Amino acid sequence: MPPGTPTDHAPRDRLGPDHHAPGDRLGSPPAATDVLALADRLFRWADARDWAGPDPYDGLTGPLGRLAVHRVLRQVLLQTVKRSRIDLRPVLGIHPLRTATAAGTAAGACARLSASPVWRERALRLGRSAAAEQLSGRYAGLWRYEFDVQTRWAYYPASLPNLVATTFCADGCLDTGTLGDEAVRTLAHGLLEHLHNGEFFTYTPASDVLVHNANLMGAALAGRLARTGTLPDELADRLVDAARGAVEVSLNGQRPDGSWPYGRGSRLGWVDGFHTGYVLLRLERAGTLLGMDVRAPLERGANHYLRDLFDGPLPRYFAGGRTRRDPNNDATAVRMAAWAAERGFAATDFAYAVLATVVDRYPSLGTDTRAGGSHENRALWESPRWSTAPLLDALTALHTALPGRPQPAAVAVQPTAAAS
């Protein structure tokens, strides 16, 4: 194994004593032996709130957001709301959001369990909800975030579609069969017309910045749409050509150590866990759909992910950095650990150790308990888009990939030789 590959560490040994206060919390490792029961509880928690809640990036939706007309002001306000140790949303007039992205992600998660009538009904209901938010007008067929976002590299208002929202919503709708043929055709045209620049897929129609996870999301979605069998041959061929070219662009962006930077450019060179997970999942899917051999770069990428984005079973946020709580990154780590075990990149025990670790650090849902006894901004942990839906997706993927496996509270972590 390469240096730094996850080795034996029990989750509780790494995290120390359980400091959670009593309450209706998601669970701790000894109580989380049934992954499906855990998924069911998480679904019911979010569904009781109609999948509405805060979002880490909703800081511009209140009255102050309308006054922040400069890039710096927008970024300061958004990051202040996101990073504050107390929830500033009630004071700033920021109300809970119901996002199509959360519905689409959760719909796909539930669709994996469609053999069950209960989960099938849940999948269809969420899929229809996401499908109802498909845009019309200039950007017909695409999806957007319901809030303005200012990042270090771009500003995109709520009126503008983006590729990440489009992919999660489209996949959820396609998984549940809730898009009609005309809606699929409109989506395909919109993807090519507004989110492809002739070289790669762009994050928004207004940006030509290469963001690898978004580019590969676009390639995988284009490949999937081309194989629906409902599109004209000429349109399907255009989708395939665009997708193949986009995959090649991101393959050329892989670093010698197997990692991908967030994007192309000096300010976009960081490597983090959940975006790396998105890259690996979409690269594999695109390669399969397009008939491209991506095994070697995929293995190098998986090797880097397991080596540099975990400390034992504890997910790291940045490659090689210290661990940091973030529910999306944690959920993606569970999703990727299941993927790595299913593909032979890691041992099965590793996936369950990661889940045990994540569940142990996850805060109570629907109570005033903070993660690890701290006073962190609870909105980050109760976001349907950033927290609940991604974790539900990870749990149903784990249940499907590695069914019937008992989950110990603490297990040895040992990737297989395939990751070395």
C-alpha positions as CSV (number, residue, x, y, z in Angstrom):
1,M,0.0,0.0,0.0
2,P,1.2,3.6,-0.6
3,P,2.1,5.7,2.4
4,G,-0.9,7.2,4.1
5,T,-3.4,4.7,2.9
6,P,-6.1,4.2,5.6
7,T,-5.1,1.5,8.1
8,D,-6.4,0.2,11.4
9,H,-8.1,2.9,13.4
10,A,-11.3,2.4,15.4
11,P,-13.7,5.4,14.8
12,R,-14.3,6.0,18.6
13,D,-10.5,5.8,19.3
14,R,-10.0,8.7,16.8
15,L,-12.9,10.8,17.9
16,G,-12.8,10.3,21.7
17,P,-15.8,10.1,24.0
18,D,-19.3,10.6,22.7
19,H,-20.2,14.2,23.7
20,H,-23.7,14.2,22.1
21,A,-26.4,15.4,24.4
22,P,-29.6,13.4,24.7
23,G,-32.2,14.0,22.1
24,D,-33.7,12.7,18.9
25,R,-30.4,12.3,17.1
26,L,-29.7,10.3,14.0
27,G,-27.9,7.6,15.9
28,S,-24.5,6.5,17.1
29,P,-22.6,3.5,15.7
30,P,-24.0,0.9,18.1
31,A,-27.6,2.0,17.2
32,A,-26.9,2.3,13.4
33,T,-26.4,-1.4,12.6
34,D,-29.2,-1.4,10.0
35,V,-28.3,1.0,7.2
36,L,-31.8,0.8,5.7
37,A,-33.4,1.7,9.0
38,L,-31.0,4.6,9.3
39,A,-32.0,5.8,5.7
40,D,-35.7,5.4,6.6
41,R,-35.3,7.5,9.7
42,L,-33.4,10.2,7.8
43,F,-36.0,10.3,5.1
44,R,-38.9,10.7,7.5
45,W,-37.0,13.5,9.4
46,A,-36.7,15.5,6.2
47,D,-40.1,14.6,4.8
48,A,-41.8,15.8,7.9
49,R,-40.3,19.2,7.1
50,D,-41.3,19.0,3.4
51,W,-37.6,18.9,2.5
52,A,-37.4,22.6,3.4
53,G,-34.6,24.1,5.4
54,P,-31.5,26.3,5.5
55,D,-28.6,26.1,3.0
56,P,-24.9,26.9,3.6
57,Y,-25.1,29.3,0.6
58,D,-28.4,31.0,1.2
59,G,-26.9,34.1,2.8
60,L,-27.8,36.4,-0.1
61,T,-31.6,35.6,0.0
62,G,-32.4,38.0,2.8
63,P,-32.9,41.8,2.5
64,L,-29.2,42.4,3.0
65,G,-28.4,40.3,0.0
66,R,-30.3,42.7,-2.2
67,L,-28.0,45.5,-0.9
68,A,-24.8,43.6,-1.5
69,V,-24.2,44.8,-5.1
70,H,-20.4,44.3,-5.2
71,R,-18.6,40.9,-5.4
72,V,-16.7,41.4,-2.2
73,L,-19.8,42.4,-0.3
74,R,-21.7,39.4,-1.6
75,Q,-18.9,37.0,-0.7
76,V,-18.5,38.5,2.8
77,L,-22.2,38.3,3.6
78,L,-22.5,34.8,2.2
79,Q,-19.5,33.5,4.0
80,T,-20.4,35.2,7.3
81,V,-23.8,33.5,7.3
82,K,-22.3,30.2,6.4
83,R,-19.4,30.2,8.9
84,S,-21.0,32.0,11.8
85,R,-21.0,29.9,15.0
86,I,-24.6,30.9,15.6
87,D,-27.4,30.9,13.0
88,L,-27.9,34.4,11.8
89,R,-30.7,33.6,9.4
90,P,-33.6,34.5,11.7
91,V,-32.0,37.9,12.3
92,L,-31.3,38.5,8.7
93,G,-34.7,37.5,7.4
94,I,-33.5,34.4,5.6
95,H,-36.2,31.8,5.4
96,P,-36.1,28.0,4.8
97,L,-35.8,26.9,1.2
98,R,-37.2,23.9,-0.6
99,T,-34.7,23.2,-3.4
100,A,-35.2,21.1,-6.5
101,T,-31.6,19.8,-6.1
102,A,-32.4,18.2,-2.7
103,A,-35.6,16.7,-4.2
104,G,-33.7,15.3,-7.2
105,T,-30.8,13.9,-5.1
106,A,-33.3,12.3,-2.7
107,A,-35.4,10.9,-5.6
108,G,-32.4,9.1,-7.0
109,A,-31.5,7.8,-3.6
110,C,-35.0,6.4,-3.0
111,A,-35.2,5.0,-6.5
112,R,-32.4,2.5,-5.6
113,L,-34.9,0.9,-3.2
114,S,-37.9,0.9,-5.6
115,A,-38.5,-2.8,-5.1
116,S,-40.2,-1.6,-1.9
117,P,-43.6,0.0,-2.6
118,V,-42.9,2.5,0.2
119,W,-39.6,3.6,-1.2
120,R,-41.0,3.6,-4.8
121,E,-43.8,6.0,-3.7
122,R,-41.2,8.2,-2.1
123,A,-39.0,8.2,-5.2
124,L,-41.9,9.1,-7.5
125,R,-43.1,11.9,-5.3
126,L,-39.7,13.5,-5.1
127,G,-39.0,12.9,-8.8
128,R,-42.2,14.7,-9.7
129,S,-41.3,17.5,-7.4
130,A,-37.9,18.0,-9.1
131,A,-39.4,17.6,-12.6
132,A,-41.9,20.4,-11.8
133,E,-39.0,22.8,-11.3
134,Q,-37.5,22.3,-14.8
135,L,-37.0,25.7,-16.3
136,S,-39.0,27.1,-19.2
137,G,-38.2,30.1,-21.3
138,R,-34.7,31.0,-22.3
139,Y,-33.1,28.2,-20.4
140,A,-35.8,25.6,-20.9
141,G,-35.0,22.1,-19.7
142,L,-32.3,23.0,-17.2
143,W,-32.4,23.6,-13.4
144,R,-31.1,26.2,-11.0
145,Y,-30.3,27.0,-7.4
146,E,-33.1,28.9,-5.7
147,F,-30.6,31.5,-4.3
148,D,-27.8,33.7,-5.6
149,V,-24.3,32.5,-5.1
150,Q,-21.0,34.3,-5.0
151,T,-17.9,32.2,-5.1
152,R,-14.2,33.1,-5.3
153,W,-14.4,32.6,-9.1
154,A,-18.0,33.4,-10.2
155,Y,-21.3,35.0,-9.4
156,Y,-24.5,33.2,-10.5
157,P,-27.9,34.5,-9.6
158,A,-30.9,32.4,-8.9
159,S,-32.3,33.2,-12.4
160,L,-29.4,31.4,-14.0
161,P,-29.2,27.6,-14.4
162,N,-26.2,25.7,-13.4
163,L,-24.8,22.3,-14.3
164,V,-24.6,20.8,-10.8
165,A,-28.3,21.5,-10.1
166,T,-29.2,20.3,-13.5
167,T,-27.3,17.0,-13.1
168,F,-28.7,16.1,-9.7
169,C,-32.2,17.0,-10.7
170,A,-32.1,15.3,-14.1
171,D,-30.6,12.1,-12.7
172,G,-33.3,12.0,-10.1
173,C,-36.0,12.5,-12.6
174,L,-34.5,10.0,-15.0
175,D,-34.1,7.4,-12.2
176,T,-37.8,7.8,-11.4
177,G,-39.1,8.1,-14.9
178,T,-40.7,11.4,-14.2
179,L,-39.5,13.2,-17.3
180,G,-41.5,12.8,-20.5
181,D,-39.9,12.5,-23.9
182,E,-40.4,16.2,-24.7
183,A,-38.8,17.2,-21.4
184,V,-35.8,15.0,-22.1
185,R,-35.4,16.5,-25.6
186,T,-35.6,20.0,-24.1
187,L,-33.0,19.1,-21.5
188,A,-30.7,17.7,-24.2
189,H,-30.9,20.9,-26.3
190,G,-30.5,23.1,-23.2
191,L,-27.4,21.2,-22.1
192,L,-25.7,21.6,-25.4
193,E,-26.8,25.1,-26.1
194,H,-26.3,26.7,-22.7
195,L,-23.8,24.5,-20.7
196,H,-21.3,23.4,-23.4
197,N,-18.8,25.8,-24.9
198,G,-17.5,23.6,-27.7
199,E,-14.7,22.2,-25.5
200,F,-16.2,21.2,-22.2
201,F,-19.3,21.6,-20.1
202,T,-19.5,24.8,-18.1
203,Y,-20.8,25.5,-14.6
204,T,-23.2,28.2,-15.8
205,P,-24.1,29.7,-19.2
206,A,-22.2,32.8,-18.2
207,S,-18.9,31.1,-17.3
208,D,-16.1,29.6,-19.4
209,V,-14.1,28.4,-16.3
210,L,-13.3,24.7,-16.4
211,V,-14.5,23.1,-13.2
212,H,-13.7,19.4,-13.4
213,N,-16.6,17.9,-11.3
214,A,-19.2,20.0,-13.3
215,N,-17.6,19.1,-16.6
216,L,-17.7,15.4,-15.9
217,M,-21.3,15.7,-14.5
218,G,-22.2,17.2,-17.9
219,A,-20.4,14.5,-19.8
220,A,-22.1,11.7,-17.8
221,L,-25.5,13.4,-18.2
222,A,-25.0,13.9,-22.0
223,G,-24.0,10.2,-22.3
224,R,-27.0,9.1,-20.4
225,L,-29.4,11.3,-22.5
226,A,-27.9,10.0,-25.7
227,R,-28.8,6.4,-24.6
228,T,-32.4,7.1,-23.7
229,G,-33.6,6.0,-27.2
230,T,-36.0,8.9,-27.4
231,L,-33.8,11.5,-29.0
232,P,-33.2,12.1,-32.8
233,D,-30.0,10.4,-33.9
234,E,-28.4,13.7,-34.8
235,L,-29.0,15.1,-31.3
236,A,-27.8,11.9,-29.7
237,D,-24.6,12.0,-31.8
238,R,-24.0,15.6,-30.8
239,L,-24.3,14.7,-27.1
240,V,-21.9,11.8,-27.5
241,D,-19.3,13.9,-29.3
242,A,-19.5,16.7,-26.7
243,A,-19.3,14.2,-23.8
244,R,-16.3,12.4,-25.2
245,G,-14.4,15.7,-25.8
246,A,-15.3,16.8,-22.3
247,V,-14.0,13.6,-20.7
248,E,-10.7,14.0,-22.5
249,V,-10.4,17.5,-21.2
250,S,-10.7,16.4,-17.6
251,L,-8.5,13.4,-18.1
252,N,-5.8,15.7,-19.3
253,G,-6.3,17.7,-16.1
254,Q,-5.5,14.8,-13.8
255,R,-2.3,15.4,-11.9
256,P,0.5,12.9,-11.6
257,D,-0.5,11.9,-8.1
258,G,-4.0,10.9,-9.3
259,S,-5.8,14.0,-8.1
260,W,-7.9,16.6,-9.9
261,P,-7.8,20.3,-8.9
262,Y,-11.2,21.9,-8.4
263,G,-10.7,23.7,-11.7
264,R,-8.3,25.1,-14.3
265,G,-6.6,28.3,-13.1
266,S,-4.2,29.5,-10.4
267,R,-7.0,30.2,-7.9
268,L,-8.8,26.9,-8.4
269,G,-6.0,24.5,-7.6
270,W,-7.3,23.0,-4.3
271,V,-8.3,19.4,-3.9
272,D,-11.2,18.5,-1.6
273,G,-13.1,15.3,-0.7
274,F,-16.6,15.8,-2.0
275,H,-15.6,17.3,-5.4
276,T,-13.1,14.5,-5.9
277,G,-15.9,12.0,-5.2
278,Y,-18.1,13.7,-7.8
279,V,-15.2,13.5,-10.3
280,L,-14.6,9.8,-9.7
281,L,-18.3,8.8,-9.8
282,R,-19.1,10.8,-13.0
283,L,-15.9,9.7,-14.7
284,E,-16.8,6.1,-14.2
285,R,-20.3,6.7,-15.4
286,A,-19.3,8.7,-18.4
287,G,-16.7,6.1,-19.4
288,T,-19.3,3.3,-19.2
289,L,-21.9,5.2,-21.1
290,L,-19.5,6.4,-23.8
291,G,-17.5,3.2,-24.2
292,M,-14.3,4.9,-23.1
293,D,-11.6,3.0,-21.2
294,V,-11.0,5.1,-18.1
295,R,-9.8,2.3,-15.8
296,A,-6.2,3.6,-15.4
297,P,-7.1,7.2,-14.5
298,L,-10.0,6.0,-12.3
299,E,-7.7,3.7,-10.3
300,R,-5.1,6.5,-9.9
301,G,-7.8,8.8,-8.7
302,A,-9.3,6.2,-6.3
303,N,-5.8,5.6,-4.9
304,H,-5.3,9.3,-4.3
305,Y,-8.7,9.7,-2.7
306,L,-8.2,6.8,-0.3
307,R,-4.7,7.9,0.6
308,D,-5.0,11.7,0.9
309,L,-8.7,12.4,1.7
310,F,-9.1,10.0,4.7
311,D,-7.3,9.9,8.1
312,G,-8.1,6.3,8.9
313,P,-11.9,6.2,8.4
314,L,-12.3,9.9,9.2
315,P,-12.9,12.0,6.1
316,R,-10.6,14.9,5.3
317,Y,-12.0,18.0,3.7
318,F,-8.8,19.0,1.8
319,A,-6.3,16.5,0.5
320,G,-3.6,15.9,3.1
321,G,-5.1,18.4,5.5
322,R,-6.7,18.1,8.9
323,T,-10.1,16.7,9.3
324,R,-13.1,19.1,9.4
325,R,-16.8,18.5,9.9
326,D,-18.8,19.1,6.8
327,P,-22.0,17.1,6.2
328,N,-21.7,17.1,2.4
329,N,-18.1,16.0,2.5
330,D,-18.9,13.4,5.1
331,A,-21.9,12.0,3.2
332,T,-19.8,11.8,0.0
333,A,-17.1,10.0,1.9
334,V,-19.7,7.3,2.9
335,R,-20.9,7.2,-0.7
336,M,-17.3,6.8,-2.0
337,A,-16.3,4.3,0.5
338,A,-19.2,2.1,-0.6
339,W,-18.1,2.7,-4.2
340,A,-14.5,1.8,-3.5
341,A,-15.4,-1.4,-1.7
342,E,-17.8,-2.5,-4.4
343,R,-15.1,-1.8,-7.1
344,G,-12.4,-3.6,-5.1
345,F,-10.4,-0.4,-4.3
346,A,-11.0,-0.9,-0.6
347,A,-12.1,-3.6,1.8
348,T,-15.7,-3.9,2.7
349,D,-15.0,-3.1,6.3
350,F,-13.6,0.3,5.3
351,A,-17.0,1.4,4.1
352,Y,-18.7,0.5,7.3
353,A,-15.9,2.1,9.4
354,V,-16.4,5.3,7.5
355,L,-20.2,5.2,8.0
356,A,-19.6,4.5,11.8
357,T,-17.3,7.5,12.0
358,V,-19.6,9.8,10.1
359,V,-22.7,8.8,12.1
360,D,-20.7,9.3,15.3
361,R,-19.7,12.8,14.4
362,Y,-23.1,13.7,12.9
363,P,-25.2,16.1,15.1
364,S,-28.7,15.6,16.3
365,L,-31.4,16.4,13.8
366,G,-34.3,18.4,15.0
367,T,-32.9,19.3,18.4
368,D,-30.6,22.0,19.8
369,T,-27.7,19.6,20.1
370,R,-24.6,20.7,18.3
371,A,-22.0,18.6,16.7
372,G,-19.5,17.3,19.2
373,G,-20.9,19.5,21.9
374,S,-19.8,22.7,20.1
375,H,-21.9,25.7,19.1
376,E,-21.5,25.4,15.3
377,N,-24.0,26.9,12.9
378,R,-26.6,24.1,13.0
379,A,-28.1,25.2,9.6
380,L,-25.1,23.6,7.9
381,W,-26.2,20.3,9.4
382,E,-29.9,20.6,8.7
383,S,-29.7,21.6,5.1
384,P,-31.8,19.3,2.8
385,R,-29.5,20.0,-0.1
386,W,-26.2,20.0,1.6
387,S,-26.8,17.4,4.3
388,T,-29.9,15.3,4.3
389,A,-30.2,14.3,0.6
390,P,-26.5,13.5,0.2
391,L,-26.5,11.4,3.3
392,L,-29.6,9.6,2.2
393,D,-28.0,9.0,-1.2
394,A,-24.9,7.6,0.5
395,L,-27.0,5.3,2.8
396,T,-29.1,3.8,0.0
397,A,-25.9,3.3,-2.2
398,L,-24.2,1.5,0.7
399,H,-27.2,-0.7,1.3
400,T,-27.4,-1.6,-2.4
401,A,-23.7,-2.1,-3.0
402,L,-23.0,-4.1,0.1
403,P,-26.3,-5.6,1.3
404,G,-26.7,-7.8,4.3
405,R,-23.5,-6.8,5.9
406,P,-23.6,-6.3,9.7
407,Q,-22.1,-3.0,10.8
408,P,-19.8,-3.2,13.8
409,A,-19.3,-0.1,15.9
410,A,-15.6,-0.2,15.3
411,V,-13.8,-2.2,12.6
412,A,-10.4,-2.5,11.2
413,V,-9.8,-0.3,8.1
414,Q,-7.7,-1.9,5.4
415,P,-8.0,-1.1,1.6
416,T,-7.3,-4.0,-0.6
417,A,-4.3,-4.4,-2.9
418,A,-6.3,-2.9,-5.7
419,A,-5.8,0.5,-4.1
420,S,-2.1,0.2,-3.9
